[in-house]
């Protein structure tokens, strides 16, 4: 796990977007695992800007989203399908058939969740998985006590998650209590993981995920097991990490070795 301490969320956003665009330049048929919520919006904005400047082509890209609320219609403004089209897909040249979301409506959901994992494998696996982390340590909607080997499935959302997300719903509007999510095992299959976290509300979860034991109580701690997981944190999110200066020095040493052509 690599920890990148940034001065601002904007700096983190620029780094993540640049990494994705560099990989896209090397592999036009990049397979992306995508997240929703307020954290990745800046990255999506920069990808759209790169496309509009003629610096990025998404025609061969395939995407698989992390999660979706159960039985929330695609046209609902709080559905993650709606979110992704609104913030990214409607503004780039990705073919509709290259966009994939976990099954969240209709029958045979367990079988279709298995099919979702098979579709990811059939695409050659996810090259880059974009992540955020919940204040209770969840990644995707893998809530505390989720199996570290879990696959795409239905999850009941915790009261903490429901409370954190309630701000997106109008008074009197029904908030889903169930979601379909990639499992932790599915996420860890990605070749590279880029996680962004901003603000003091994420600090406790990040301390547990980065410096605590690997445990299902903090699903984000499973990223310690991944060989290429990079966390981009602003000062508030990183405020409770005991080894902050070590992470900063490690990053500086790596950048120096790269400039010397030794990595």
Secondary structure, DSSP 4 states (H G I P E B T S, - for coil): -EEEE-SSHHHHHHHHHHHHHHHHHH-TT-EEEE--SSTTHHHHHHHHHHHHTTS---TT-EEEESEEETT--TTSTTSHHHHHHHHTGGGS---GGGEE----SSS-HHHHHHHHHHHHHHTT--SEEEE---TTS-BTTB-TT--TT--SEEEEPPHHHHHHHGGGS-TTPPPPSEEEE--HHHHHTSSEEEEEE-SGGGHHHHHHHHHS--BTTBGGGGGGG-TTEEEEE-TTTTTT-TTHHHHHHHHHHHHHHHHTT--
